[in-house]
Amino acid sequence: MFSVADVCEFEVPATENYSEAAYFYPCDADSPLPAITLTGGYSNTYHKLKWMAEAVAESGYVVLAMTPIDKYGKVEQWRDAHLSGQKTLVATTKDANSPVKNLIDVNLRGITGFSMGGGGTLLAGSILQDDVKALAAFAPFLLKEQRNVSPSAPTMILAGAKDLLVTNESIEEIYQHVETSAEQHFLAVYENGRHQQWYRPEITTNRESYIELTLAWLDYHLKESSSAATVLSEAGRQAPELFTRISHDL
């Protein structure tokens, strides 16, 4: 176990649905916190999204970051990693040997992921429904036949207008289903957003905004923060040059 700033990292055993995983959490935490699972995308390990895991943990969350069993597999691999990770969140808080024992509020859980991990977020959320309280899908990849997702938990999608892998058309199709199924939803399409911005460490374009909106979404739904709602509702007005589209029902 080691710490970066005020965030501690602790590796946990693999399961049949993820090959490696680690908890990120505030080192000084002494009471139950909201918790999320987090994954990267195709060919990625969770280490590629460590920057997001650390930012979320630093803001008062327990984050279980995972790499699916087959990082070159199908979207279902990421779905199953999230489903297994959610079970781990519940079980770990009772584990006497875990550094996050008693630090997870099992009633305040969310799911986040990028690309196939974002698609897995939406598929897992469609299964778990109200057992989770917030979803955040980053450039979510789903095959056409998988896009009729039906999560009931509040669902955010962050996408890029210049993403050549996850097209604008696919995001619109996915979001139409999210609008139908989730009472609260949020879509932000970044004018210069590209797929590589999420996983290549040398590209930090939009990263500050990605973190800000993700934290606002989680804070709003897992911490009932009114100031977070303001960040979300005013995102397009505060930085209109960043987005080609913002749509929401908060």
N, C-alpha and C positions, 0 to 999 in steps of 0.2 A: 504493500500500500504506500502511495506517495501523494503529495499534494501539490497543486499548482495554484498559487495565490491562496485563496480561501476555499478551494475545491479539492476534495479528496477523491481518489480513484482506487477502486478495489476490484480485482478480477474475480469472477465467479465461475464455477464449473459449467462446462458445456452440457447441453441436453440433447435429446434426439432431434430437436428442431432448430438449435443454433450451435454453431461450432465454437464460438467464443463470445464472451460478454464481460462487461464491467459496469459497476455502479459508479456514478459520479454524484457527489452530494456535498453540501456545505460542511466543512470540517467541524464547525462549532454547533451544528444542529443538536438540539436536545429535546425536541418534541416532534410529533408526527407532521409530515409535510406532504403536499400533493406529489404524485409520482407519475412518470411517463416512461414508455418504452420508445426507443429510437433506433432506426436502421438507416444504412446507406443504400446504395443501389447496385445494379448489375456490375459484377466484378469488383465491387467495393467491399472493404471491411468497415466495421464501425469506426475505425480510426480516421477515416476520411471525413466524418462528421463530428469529430471530437471537438471542434471549435464550437459547434452548436450545443453539444452535450455540456461542455464546461460553462457556456454562457447561461444556459437554463439552470444548471445546478447552482451557479453563483447567485442566481436570483431567488433561491429558496425552494428548490425542487430536488427530489431524488430522481435520477435518470438511470435507467437500465439500457445501455447501448449494446447492440447485438449484431453479430454477423450470422446469416443463415447457414444451414448445413452446406448447401451448394451455392456459392456466390455466382455461379454461372447457370443457375437453374431458372425455373419459371417463377412468375409472380407469386404463385402459391407457396413457394419457399419462404417468402417474406411475410406473407399472411400468417403462416404457421409459426414463424419465429415470434411474431407479435402475440399471437394467442398463447404460446408457451411462456413468453416473457411476462404477460399479464398474470398468469398463474404464479410465476416466480415472485412477482411483486407482493402478492398476497401471502405466499408461503414464507418468504424471507423475513418479513417483519416479526415472525414468531420464532425465527431460528436463533438460538442462543449464541451461535458462533458467528453470526453475521454482524458486520459493523453498522448496518442500518436496521438492526433490531429495534423495534418500537419507533422507527423514524418515518414510516410510510403510513399515510392516511389511506387505507384501502378503499374508502368511499370517494376519493378524489383522484381518479386515475385517468390518464390520457394516452394517446398513441400518436407518434410522429414518425415520418420517414421520407426519404428522398427517392425519386425515380421508381424502380420496382419496389423500394421500401415505402414510397408514397402510395403506390397501387396497393401494396399489402396493408397499409394503414386503412385504406377505404374498404378493402375486403374484410379485414378483421373487425373494423367498426360496424360493418353491416351484419356481422354475426353477433357481436357482443351487445349491440344496441345500447341500452341505457346503463349497462354495467360500466361503461366508460363515459366520461363527462366532457371530453374535448378531443377532436382529431385535427391534426395539421399535416397536410400532404404537400410535399415540396416537389414540383414538376412531376406529378404522379404518372407513371407509365402503366397503362392497362391495354390489353388487346381489345379490339372492337367488341367482341362478344362478352367482355367482362365489365364494360363501362356502365351497365345498368345497376350501379351500386345503390344501396338503400340504408345508409347510416341514419340513426335517429339523433345521435349526439351532435352538438354544434360542430360544424366542419369548416375548416379553412383550407383553401388551396392557394399556393403561391406558384406562379408560372412565369415563363419568359416568352415574349413575343418573337424572339430570335432563336428559340430552342428548336433545333433541327430534328431532334429525336421525339420529343413530346410536343406535338403540333398544337397550334391554336385550335384547330378543329376538334382534336381529341379532348382538349381541356373544356371547350364549350359543351361537348356531348356529356362529359362526366359531370360538369357543374349543373347541367339541366336536371340530371337525376338527383344530385345533392339538394338542389332547390326544392325538389318535390318531397324528399324524405326527411330532411333535417330542418327543423323549425328555424334554427339560427345558422347562418352560413355566411362565408366571406370569400371573395375571389379578388386577388390582385395579380394583374399581368404586367410585368415589368417591360418597359419599352426596349431596353437593351439586355434583357435577361437571356442567358444562355445556359445550357445544361452543365457545361464544365465549371461554371462559377461555384457550384455546390461542392465539388469533390477535388478540384485541383488546388493545392495549397498556395500556388503562386498567383492565383486569380482571386482577388478579394472584392471585385466589383459587386455592389449591392449587399455585401455581407452584413453591414451595419443595419440596413433596413430589414433584411431577412430576420435578423435577431430581434429587432424592435417589434416587428409585427407578430412574430411567433410568441414572444413573451407577452405582448398585449393580449393575444388570443387566449393563451393559457391563464394569465392573471385574471382575465375577465370571467372565465368559466370555471376555473379551479380555485380562485381566491376571491371572487365576487368584487373585483376592483372597478370602481366607477371611473377612475382616471384612465384605466386601460381601455374602457369603452370609448372614451374621448379620443384616444390615440387612433383607434380603429376607424371611428366615424369621420375623423378629420384627416386621415392619411392622404387622400387625394388632393385636398386643399393645401396641405402643408408642403407637399412636394409633387405637384402635378407633372413635372417634367420626368419623373421616374416611371410613370405608368401609362400604358395604353388603355387600360380598363381597371376600374375598381367597382365591384358590385357587392352589396351585402344586405342582409336582413338581421339586425342585431336584436 
